[in-house]
């Protein structure tokens, strides 16, 4: 694939139609916590005309995170349907992080079965007050290297690594741009769903040019398709019947150019909550609306789809002995069924972009 490298100045930003980003949502798809009654969940298979109609997105905006100050721990989530063991109950994951002389957890995980589904998806909550994000780039995605931060993760970074997760599509399929390490690898597109990382390690998520923009503090931008969640609700595009707009999927048992794709496939997504925490979701047999509904149930006010299909979604936490380094041997998958695992980001052969979350 041809990679186009451009300097930061001028910032060439190509336009992308944003009419499809209107944030209509199926009723009852908002967040629900264990401390409040569950809201009715829309069926993932029912996409009625009312669920596709346009409505105001709302004004929910992530709060300002103070680096070094922990966020309130997440409240338990109410399942969409009958309660299975452990559903919606958070458990700590990853190494403890130092905060004011004490050790606290910065990552919590749980599972939920999506509305209309039968298999559990994994959900991770990350405290961005205690964790700093970094974008790692690959030779395949985005290409155009070499990069300072690329697989394998080096010992200096492994010393504080708490979690890592997959990025997005290859850039020829992402319908967006990529900026990192002072270089515009692919032009950023107006309206594209964007993960933005700032110089202090904090994170923003939203539509480029509306929710997030280029500033002197931006160190990385990873775009992928259009927003999946806006204003705390699934977007109208997420709720539409056009699931193919969210990427080419594998078949039920294999991949290939002649294999028909399926709507319910391995998918991953990332969202930001009203107080600035990150929520990551991944699971098998998800359609775009189910992915959006899971992000919203976990508290996301804005969200985007990341990579899809069996080989690519992966979220890992690392819990080495006190003072030790993260490594494949002390990593743990969010979901046991993901093809990749704790070893992935420590292998030089890993050629795709990914994001790390490290103790500040």
C-alpha distance (Angstrom), angle and dihedral (degrees) to the residues before:
residue distance angle dihedral
X1 . . .
X2 3.79 . .
X3 3.82 113.9 .
X4 3.78 119.3 -156.3
X5 3.81 114.0 -152.2
X6 3.78 117.6 -164.4
X7 3.78 133.9 173.1
X8 3.76 121.2 -113.6
X9 3.81 92.6 -106.5
X10 2.90 118.9 89.7
X11 3.78 97.5 26.5
X12 3.76 102.7 -145.1
X13 3.77 107.1 -155.3
X14 3.74 118.1 -177.4
X15 3.76 119.7 -152.8
X16 3.77 124.1 -110.8
X17 3.78 124.0 -169.1
X18 3.77 108.9 -107.2
X19 3.77 99.9 -173.9
X20 3.79 88.9 102.4
X21 3.81 91.0 57.0
X22 3.80 94.4 75.3
X23 3.77 106.4 132.2
X24 3.74 106.5 -128.3
X25 3.77 114.7 151.1
X26 3.75 141.2 -167.9
X27 3.79 110.7 -101.0
X28 3.78 115.8 -94.4
X29 3.80 96.0 23.3
X30 3.80 95.7 118.7
X31 3.81 124.9 112.0
X32 3.79 119.7 -72.8
X33 3.78 126.8 -170.6
X34 3.76 132.7 -165.8
X35 3.78 90.4 -108.0
X36 3.81 91.3 61.5
X37 3.81 134.1 48.5
X38 3.77 114.8 -86.8
X39 3.77 114.5 -103.2
X40 3.80 117.7 -130.5
X41 3.79 111.1 -87.1
X42 3.77 121.7 -134.7
X43 3.79 115.0 -128.3
X44 3.78 112.4 -107.0
X45 3.77 90.1 -139.3
X46 3.81 96.2 50.8
X47 3.77 113.2 81.7
X48 3.77 102.9 169.1
X49 3.76 124.9 179.3
X50 3.79 89.6 -103.4
X51 3.80 92.1 57.2
X52 3.78 90.1 52.9
X53 3.79 97.5 47.8
X54 3.79 119.6 108.8
X55 3.80 119.7 -103.9
X56 3.83 135.3 163.9
X57 3.78 114.2 -73.9
X58 3.78 95.7 -138.2
X59 3.77 126.4 -128.2
X60 3.82 102.0 -92.7
X61 3.80 108.8 145.2
X62 3.80 128.9 176.3
X63 3.78 114.9 -103.5
X64 3.79 125.5 -119.2
X65 3.79 112.1 -88.2
X66 3.81 117.9 -144.8
X67 3.82 108.8 -144.1
X68 3.78 109.7 -121.2
X69 3.80 94.5 20.2
X70 3.83 113.2 103.9
X71 3.78 121.4 -128.7
X72 3.82 121.8 -127.6
X73 3.80 110.8 -83.5
X74 3.80 113.4 -102.0
X75 3.79 120.5 -95.2
X76 3.79 118.0 -122.7
X77 3.80 116.0 -88.3
X78 3.79 124.9 -121.8
X79 3.83 111.7 -126.9
X80 3.78 118.5 -119.9
X81 3.79 92.8 -126.9
X82 3.81 139.7 -0.9
X83 3.79 110.9 -9.2
X84 3.80 117.1 -106.1
X85 3.79 121.2 -164.3
X86 3.79 111.1 -70.1
X87 3.79 95.9 -0.8
X88 3.78 112.1 153.0
X89 3.82 94.1 1.0
X90 3.80 111.2 122.2
X91 3.79 121.4 -134.6
X92 3.83 124.2 -170.1
X93 3.79 117.3 -108.4
X94 3.78 136.4 -176.9
X95 3.77 131.2 24.3
X96 3.82 119.7 -37.5
X97 3.80 115.5 -102.4
X98 3.82 124.3 -139.4
X99 3.81 115.3 -114.2
X100 3.82 123.2 168.7
X101 3.77 92.8 -23.6
X102 3.79 96.4 -47.0
X103 3.78 135.0 91.8
X104 3.79 116.9 -115.7
X105 3.78 135.0 172.3
X106 3.79 118.2 -109.3
X107 3.82 99.2 -176.1
X108 3.80 129.5 56.6
X109 3.80 127.4 -178.9
X110 3.77 137.5 -163.4
X111 3.80 141.2 154.3
X112 3.79 134.5 -122.6
X113 3.78 133.3 -178.0
X114 3.83 106.5 -129.2
X115 3.81 120.7 -123.7
X116 3.78 108.6 -79.9
X117 3.81 91.5 10.8
X118 3.79 135.4 110.5
X119 3.83 103.2 -160.4
X120 3.79 126.3 73.5
X121 3.78 122.0 -111.9
X122 3.80 121.0 -152.4
X123 3.79 121.0 -121.8
X124 3.79 126.4 -166.9
X125 3.81 127.3 -169.3
X126 3.82 117.6 -157.4
X127 3.81 126.4 -164.0
X128 3.81 105.2 -134.7
X129 3.78 90.5 -171.6
X130 3.80 89.0 67.7
X131 3.81 99.7 27.9
X132 3.80 130.7 62.4
X133 3.81 121.8 -152.1
X134 3.80 127.8 -136.5
X135 3.81 130.5 -177.3
X136 3.79 116.4 -133.9
X137 3.82 116.7 -161.5
X138 3.80 130.8 -149.3
X139 3.79 138.8 -150.6
X140 3.81 90.9 -115.6
X141 3.79 98.8 34.2
X142 2.97 112.0 61.6
X143 3.80 94.9 -12.1
X144 3.77 120.2 -168.2
X145 3.80 95.4 102.3
X146 2.93 165.0 141.7
X147 3.80 96.4 147.6
X148 3.77 132.7 -173.7
X149 3.80 90.1 -136.7
X150 3.79 111.2 47.7
X151 3.80 136.4 120.9
X152 2.95 129.8 -36.0
X153 3.81 100.7 55.9
X154 3.81 106.9 -128.2
X155 3.84 125.5 -127.6
X156 3.82 93.5 -106.3
X157 3.81 91.1 58.1
X158 3.82 93.6 38.6
X159 3.81 88.4 61.6
X160 3.82 91.2 73.5
X161 3.83 102.3 21.6
X162 3.81 114.2 130.9
X163 3.83 104.3 164.4
X164 3.79 142.8 -3.6
X165 3.79 134.4 -168.7
X166 3.79 142.3 178.8
X167 3.79 126.7 -83.2
X168 3.78 128.2 -143.3
X169 3.80 142.0 -74.8
X170 3.77 125.7 -48.6
X171 3.78 106.8 -81.1
X172 3.81 94.1 -110.1
X173 3.82 87.2 62.7
X174 3.83 102.0 31.6
X175 3.82 96.0 81.2
X176 3.77 87.3 -144.6
X177 3.77 143.9 74.0
X178 3.78 141.0 -98.1
X179 3.81 130.1 -140.1
X180 3.79 125.7 176.9
X181 3.79 143.7 140.2
X182 3.81 90.8 19.4
X183 3.81 94.7 -55.6
X184 3.77 133.8 107.5
X185 3.81 101.4 -138.4
X186 3.81 93.9 175.1
X187 3.82 124.6 5.8
X188 3.78 115.5 -94.7
X189 3.80 114.3 -117.1
X190 3.77 125.8 -139.8
X191 3.82 111.5 -115.5
X192 3.80 95.2 16.0
X193 3.81 118.0 135.2
X194 3.79 104.6 -101.7
X195 3.79 137.7 -165.7
X196 3.81 106.5 -156.4
X197 3.80 123.9 -167.3
X198 3.79 120.0 -164.6
X199 3.80 131.4 -151.9
X200 3.82 92.4 -98.7
X201 3.82 91.6 53.2
X202 3.79 95.1 -104.7
X203 3.80 120.4 136.4
X204 3.79 139.3 -135.3
X205 3.80 128.4 -170.4
X206 3.79 127.6 -169.1
X207 3.78 148.6 86.6
X208 3.79 111.5 -36.7
X209 3.79 112.6 -112.4
X210 3.81 93.2 16.0
X211 3.81 109.1 50.4
X212 3.81 99.9 12.1
X213 3.81 131.4 23.7
X214 3.78 141.0 173.0
X215 3.80 114.5 -77.0
X216 3.82 132.9 162.3
X217 3.82 87.8 -98.5
X218 3.82 95.3 59.0
X219 3.80 112.8 105.6
X220 3.83 100.5 166.9
X221 3.79 139.1 18.5
X222 3.80 122.4 -173.9
X223 3.81 114.6 -175.4
X224 3.81 126.1 -167.6
X225 3.81 124.9 174.0
X226 3.83 119.5 -57.7
X227 3.83 129.3 -40.8
X228 3.80 114.8 -70.6
X229 3.82 95.7 -168.4
X230 3.82 126.5 29.0
X231 3.79 130.2 167.5
X232 3.80 90.3 6.5
X233 3.83 93.5 -60.4
X234 3.81 137.0 90.7
X235 3.80 109.6 -93.1
X236 3.79 119.8 -112.7
X237 3.80 88.9 -110.0
X238 3.81 90.4 56.6
X239 3.82 89.0 51.8
X240 3.80 95.0 47.6
X241 3.78 125.0 100.7
X242 3.82 91.3 -116.8
X243 3.80 96.7 98.1
X244 3.81 90.7 154.9
X245 3.81 87.8 72.0
X246 3.81 86.5 72.3
X247 3.80 94.6 62.8
X248 3.78 143.2 -69.9
X249 3.78 110.4 -69.4
X250 3.79 134.1 -158.4
X251 3.77 122.8 -109.4
X252 3.78 123.8 -100.3
X253 3.79 93.7 -84.8
X254 3.80 108.9 10.0
X255 3.79 146.2 15.4
X256 3.76 130.9 -124.9
X257 3.81 142.7 118.8
X258 3.80 91.3 -90.2
X259 3.82 96.2 44.8
X260 3.82 114.0 97.9
X261 3.79 111.8 -123.7
X262 3.80 123.9 -126.2
X263 3.79 130.3 -135.8
X264 3.81 97.0 -132.3
X265 3.78 105.4 61.3
X266 3.79 141.5 136.9
X267 3.80 106.1 -65.3
X268 3.79 136.6 168.7
X269 3.78 132.8 -162.2
X270 3.78 142.7 177.0
X271 3.79 129.7 -144.3
X272 3.79 140.8 174.1
X273 3.79 124.3 -134.0
X274 3.79 129.1 -137.3
X275 3.81 91.0 -97.2
X276 3.81 94.0 45.9
X277 3.82 103.6 -99.0
X278 3.79 119.0 139.4
X279 3.80 121.9 -123.8
X280 3.80 121.5 -163.5
X281 3.81 122.6 -165.4
X282 3.80 130.0 -172.1
X283 3.76 133.8 162.0
X284 3.78 148.1 139.1
X285 3.80 125.0 -94.1
X286 3.82 95.4 22.0
X287 3.77 127.0 149.3
X288 3.83 119.2 -157.5
X289 3.81 94.0 -98.2
X290 3.80 92.8 51.7
X291 3.81 90.0 50.0
X292 3.81 89.9 51.0
X293 3.81 92.1 46.9
X294 3.80 91.3 52.1
X295 3.81 91.3 50.3
X296 3.80 90.9 49.8
X297 3.81 92.8 46.6
X298 3.81 87.2 54.0
X299 3.81 89.1 54.6
X300 3.80 103.7 -96.4
X301 3.80 115.5 157.1
X302 3.81 91.7 -178.7
X303 3.77 127.8 22.6
X304 3.78 147.5 164.1
X305 3.77 138.8 -160.6
X306 3.79 116.9 -109.0
X307 3.81 125.7 -170.5
X308 3.81 124.0 -27.1
X309 3.84 141.4 -164.1
X310 3.83 126.2 64.7
X311 3.81 100.8 -72.2
X312 3.79 101.9 52.0
X313 3.85 117.9 44.9
X314 3.81 111.5 88.8
X315 3.80 136.5 151.5
X316 3.80 119.9 -176.7
X317 3.80 134.6 178.8
X318 3.80 124.1 -159.5
X319 3.79 126.2 -146.2
X320 3.81 110.3 177.4
X321 3.81 123.8 172.8
X322 3.80 114.0 -77.3
X323 3.79 108.9 -68.0
X324 3.80 92.0 9.4
X325 3.78 133.0 121.7
X326 3.76 128.3 -103.9
X327 3.80 112.0 -105.4
X328 3.77 140.5 159.8
X329 3.81 89.8 -93.5
X330 3.82 94.3 60.8
X331 3.80 98.7 38.8
X332 3.80 127.7 106.7
X333 3.80 130.7 -160.9
X334 3.79 121.7 -126.3
X335 3.83 87.8 -138.7
X336 3.79 122.1 23.9
X337 3.81 90.8 -144.8
X338 3.81 98.1 65.8
X339 3.79 114.6 112.7
X340 3.79 92.7 -138.0
X341 3.78 124.7 57.4
X342 3.82 148.6 164.6
X343 3.79 91.9 -42.3
X344 3.79 95.8 54.8
X345 3.80 99.7 84.1
X346 3.80 92.6 44.4
X347 3.81 93.9 58.7
X348 3.80 120.6 93.7
X349 3.81 88.7 -147.1
X350 3.82 92.3 66.6
X351 3.80 101.5 108.7
X352 3.83 102.8 178.3
X353 3.78 131.7 88.3
X354 3.79 120.2 -101.0
X355 3.79 140.2 170.8
X356 3.79 127.5 -120.3
X357 3.81 127.2 -158.1
X358 3.80 114.1 -155.7
X359 3.78 136.6 178.4
X360 3.79 110.8 -91.3
